[in-house]
Structures are given as C-alpha cells and as structure tokens.
Amino acid sequence: MRKKHKQRKRSCSTYVQYGDCGGPEPLTVNQVKKLCPQRLLGCGSFACAYTSGRRKGSVVKFTMDPSDVAAFIAFKDKRVAKLRGAYKVGENDYAIVTEKLRQLSNRDKETLWLDKMRDTRDTLDTRSRRRGPTKKFSNGERMTFVRQCKSNACRKFGNELLDLHERAAKKKINLFDFHAGNFGKDKRGNWKMLDLGVSGKEPKHVPVLNGLKKLTS
C-alpha cells in the first residue's frame, strides 16, 4: 500500500505589499496571528490580496485606500463580496477580510463584455445614444450600459450593473473601477464586485473608519 503523505501546511507570510508600486512591508506577530496572509492573489495600484490561512474561503486585502475600506463597511449588497472583517494595521494602512470569489472565465468575460472594459467610461455612460440596457435613476439621470449586447446574459448583466451603480450612489459611493479583474463569482455562480475602487473625494461615510479595530501592534 502506498503511504499517504500529509499535505504540508502553508505558513503565514510575515511581509505583505500594499499595492503594485510599493515594496514588502513587515507585519507584527499579532497581525500575522490574526490575519495570516498566505498566497498572493494579485495587486492593484493601492492594494494586494492574499489567501487567508485563518479563515477558510476568505481573502485578506491589504490596502492604502481608506475610501475603499469605508465603502465595504457602508455598502452591503448582494452584488458585492461579503465583508468579514476590517482593521487598521498602520497609520495609513488597512486590512479587510472578504469572501473569496472565483475568477471569471474567459467565456464569462466575453459574454458579459467585461473583456473590453477598463473603467466606468467603457461601461456606463450618460450619453443619450442608446447601445445597451438603459436605466433612469431616481435623481432623474439616465445612464446606459455602453455595450451592444449580443446575449440575454449580457443584457441582464448590464441591467444589474446599472441597479448596483444606483444603489451605491445613494450611499454616496461612486463606483467606477469596472474591469474584469474586479469581478468574480461566488459558490452559487453569482457575479460580485471584489473591489469597490476609490469611492469618492469626501464620502460621508468615511467617519466609520474611526470605529475600526486597531491591529497596529
């Protein structure tokens, strides 16, 4: 009989990055114990995401963008990754724990037109020329999904994205970082945003950061 080899347990990282421009920063013993970042999943301009060794099915994101953290706290939505924890880990650094989403397949990206999106200007627009699904918001503004959809799935996605945009706007959150890397699918196959991007210059909900758990030592 073949001997069963025990799978080697991955250790927690003691250094993390807070964006693709900065170098690795050390974590304290307490931060490592509480957050246990492991495999690097990817980085953006202001944040990097890691798998969590502390909570199964979760991701730990280390970020320098306070408005992104505040948006996750203030905006609970079925189309946004579930927030499981938020911490202040430095003077201007934060860590948030969210549910882990599955990456979209290339077919998903093509079906939803996400393969051609870079930001909101490629996705949602207030121009009157109709191309895809259009929605009139409660404030009277009319916005269009600026892709000529070729499938029902694309049209449904466009309408759902418009609805999400309006719900976020009511919370003073301006979603604009729409690209394939910021979307994923949960266990049930529902698409969700995993990064809310910079959500505004002075969003009214920023004071919620004052109540964050401090994990600075």
C-alpha positions as CSV (number, residue, x, y, z in Angstrom):
1,M,0.0,0.0,0.0
2,R,1.1,3.5,-0.8
3,K,1.8,5.6,2.2
4,K,-0.4,8.7,2.5
5,H,1.7,11.8,2.6
6,K,0.5,14.6,4.8
7,Q,-0.1,17.8,2.9
8,R,2.4,20.4,4.1
9,K,0.6,23.3,5.8
10,R,1.4,26.6,4.2
11,S,2.8,29.1,6.7
12,C,1.6,32.7,7.2
13,S,3.5,35.5,5.4
14,T,5.3,37.9,7.6
15,Y,5.7,40.5,4.8
16,V,2.9,41.9,2.6
17,Q,2.5,44.5,-0.1
18,Y,0.0,47.4,-0.2
19,G,-0.1,47.9,-3.9
20,D,1.9,47.0,-7.0
21,C,4.2,50.1,-6.6
22,G,5.4,49.5,-3.1
23,G,7.8,47.0,-1.6
24,P,7.0,44.4,1.0
25,E,6.2,45.7,4.5
26,P,6.6,43.6,7.7
27,L,3.7,42.5,9.8
28,T,3.7,42.3,13.6
29,V,3.4,39.0,15.3
30,N,-0.1,39.8,16.3
31,Q,-1.1,40.8,12.8
32,V,0.3,37.6,11.4
33,K,-1.6,35.6,14.0
34,K,-4.9,37.4,13.4
35,L,-4.8,37.7,9.6
36,C,-2.4,35.0,8.4
37,P,-2.0,36.1,4.8
38,Q,-0.6,33.3,2.6
39,R,-0.6,33.1,-1.2
40,L,-0.5,36.4,-3.1
41,L,-3.5,36.5,-5.5
42,G,-2.9,39.8,-7.2
43,C,-2.2,43.6,-6.7
44,G,-3.7,46.8,-7.9
45,S,-2.5,50.4,-7.6
46,F,-3.3,50.7,-3.9
47,A,-3.9,47.1,-2.6
48,C,-2.8,43.5,-2.7
49,A,-4.9,40.4,-1.9
50,Y,-3.8,37.2,-0.3
51,T,-5.5,33.9,0.6
52,S,-6.3,33.6,4.3
53,G,-4.9,30.9,6.4
54,R,-7.0,31.9,9.3
55,R,-10.5,31.7,7.7
56,K,-11.3,29.2,5.0
57,G,-12.9,30.6,1.9
58,S,-11.7,34.1,2.7
59,V,-9.3,36.7,1.2
60,V,-7.2,39.3,3.1
61,K,-6.7,42.5,1.3
62,F,-4.0,45.0,2.4
63,T,-4.8,48.5,1.2
64,M,-3.8,52.1,1.4
65,D,-7.2,53.3,0.1
66,P,-9.4,54.3,3.1
67,S,-12.4,55.1,0.9
68,D,-12.4,51.5,-0.4
69,V,-12.5,50.2,3.1
70,A,-15.2,52.7,4.1
71,A,-17.3,51.7,1.1
72,F,-17.1,48.0,2.0
73,I,-18.3,48.8,5.5
74,A,-21.1,51.2,4.5
75,F,-22.3,49.3,1.4
76,K,-23.7,45.8,2.0
77,D,-25.1,44.5,-1.3
78,K,-25.8,41.1,-2.8
79,R,-23.5,42.1,-5.7
80,V,-20.5,42.9,-3.5
81,A,-18.2,40.4,-1.8
82,K,-19.2,39.8,1.8
83,L,-17.1,41.7,4.3
84,R,-15.9,39.5,7.2
85,G,-13.6,41.9,9.0
86,A,-11.9,45.3,8.7
87,Y,-8.8,46.5,10.6
88,K,-6.4,49.4,10.8
89,V,-2.9,48.0,10.6
90,G,-0.9,51.2,10.3
91,E,-1.1,54.9,10.3
92,N,-2.5,54.9,6.7
93,D,-2.8,51.2,6.1
94,Y,-5.8,48.9,6.4
95,A,-6.7,45.2,6.0
96,I,-10.1,43.8,5.1
97,V,-11.2,40.2,5.0
98,T,-13.8,39.3,2.4
99,E,-15.3,36.1,1.0
100,K,-13.2,34.5,-1.7
101,L,-14.6,34.7,-5.2
102,R,-13.8,32.5,-8.2
103,Q,-12.2,34.3,-11.1
104,L,-14.3,34.8,-14.2
105,S,-13.5,32.5,-17.1
106,N,-12.6,34.0,-20.5
107,R,-16.0,32.9,-21.7
108,D,-17.7,34.8,-18.9
109,K,-15.7,37.9,-19.7
110,E,-16.7,37.7,-23.4
111,T,-20.3,37.0,-22.7
112,L,-20.6,40.0,-20.3
113,W,-18.4,42.2,-22.4
114,L,-16.0,42.5,-19.4
115,D,-13.0,41.6,-21.6
116,K,-13.4,45.1,-23.3
117,M,-13.9,47.2,-20.1
118,R,-11.2,49.3,-18.4
119,D,-13.3,51.6,-16.3
120,T,-16.8,53.1,-16.0
121,R,-16.4,55.2,-19.1
122,D,-16.2,52.0,-21.1
123,T,-19.2,50.5,-19.2
124,L,-21.8,53.1,-18.1
125,D,-22.4,56.5,-19.7
126,T,-24.9,59.3,-19.6
127,R,-24.8,59.8,-23.3
128,S,-28.2,59.8,-24.9
129,R,-27.1,57.5,-27.8
130,R,-28.5,54.1,-26.8
131,R,-26.3,51.0,-27.2
132,G,-27.3,48.6,-24.4
133,P,-29.7,48.5,-21.4
134,T,-30.7,51.9,-20.2
135,K,-32.0,53.0,-16.7
136,K,-33.5,56.2,-15.5
137,F,-32.3,56.8,-11.9
138,S,-34.4,58.2,-9.1
139,N,-32.5,61.5,-9.4
140,G,-33.6,61.9,-13.0
141,E,-30.3,60.9,-14.5
142,R,-30.4,58.5,-17.4
143,M,-27.5,56.1,-17.8
144,T,-26.7,53.5,-20.4
145,F,-24.6,50.3,-20.4
146,V,-22.5,51.2,-23.4
147,R,-22.1,47.8,-24.9
148,Q,-24.1,46.4,-27.7
149,C,-25.1,43.1,-26.0
150,K,-25.4,40.0,-28.2
151,S,-26.9,37.8,-25.5
152,N,-29.6,37.8,-22.8
153,A,-26.8,37.2,-20.2
154,C,-25.1,40.4,-21.3
155,R,-28.3,42.4,-21.2
156,K,-29.1,41.0,-17.7
157,F,-25.6,41.9,-16.5
158,G,-26.0,45.4,-17.9
159,N,-29.3,46.0,-16.1
160,E,-27.9,44.5,-12.8
161,L,-24.8,46.7,-13.1
162,L,-27.0,49.8,-13.5
163,D,-29.0,48.8,-10.5
164,L,-25.8,48.3,-8.5
165,H,-24.5,51.7,-9.6
166,E,-27.7,53.5,-8.4
167,R,-27.8,51.7,-5.0
168,A,-24.1,52.6,-4.4
169,A,-24.8,56.2,-5.5
170,K,-27.5,56.5,-2.8
171,K,-24.8,55.7,-0.2
172,K,-22.6,58.4,-1.8
173,I,-20.3,55.8,-3.3
174,N,-19.3,56.4,-6.9
175,L,-18.4,53.0,-8.4
176,F,-16.1,53.4,-11.4
177,D,-13.4,50.7,-11.4
178,F,-15.2,48.3,-13.7
179,H,-12.9,45.8,-15.3
180,A,-12.7,42.0,-15.4
181,G,-10.2,41.8,-12.6
182,N,-12.6,43.4,-10.2
183,F,-15.4,40.9,-10.7
184,G,-15.7,37.3,-9.6
185,K,-18.3,34.6,-8.9
186,D,-19.4,33.1,-5.6
187,K,-20.1,29.5,-4.8
188,R,-23.6,29.8,-6.4
189,G,-22.3,31.2,-9.6
190,N,-23.5,34.8,-8.9
191,W,-21.2,37.6,-10.1
192,K,-20.0,40.1,-7.5
193,M,-17.6,43.0,-7.2
194,L,-14.5,42.2,-5.2
195,D,-13.0,45.7,-5.3
196,L,-15.0,48.9,-4.9
197,G,-12.2,51.2,-6.1
198,V,-11.7,54.8,-5.0
199,S,-15.2,55.7,-4.0
200,G,-15.2,59.5,-3.9
201,K,-13.2,62.5,-2.7
202,E,-15.1,63.1,0.5
203,P,-17.7,60.3,1.0
204,K,-19.9,61.0,4.0
205,H,-19.4,57.5,5.4
206,V,-15.6,57.9,6.0
207,P,-16.2,58.5,9.7
208,V,-17.0,54.8,10.0
209,L,-13.2,54.2,9.9
210,N,-12.9,55.8,13.4
211,G,-14.6,52.7,14.8
212,L,-12.3,50.2,13.1
213,K,-10.5,47.6,15.2
214,K,-6.8,48.6,15.6
215,L,-4.3,45.9,14.8
216,T,-1.2,48.1,14.8
217,S,0.9,46.2,17.2
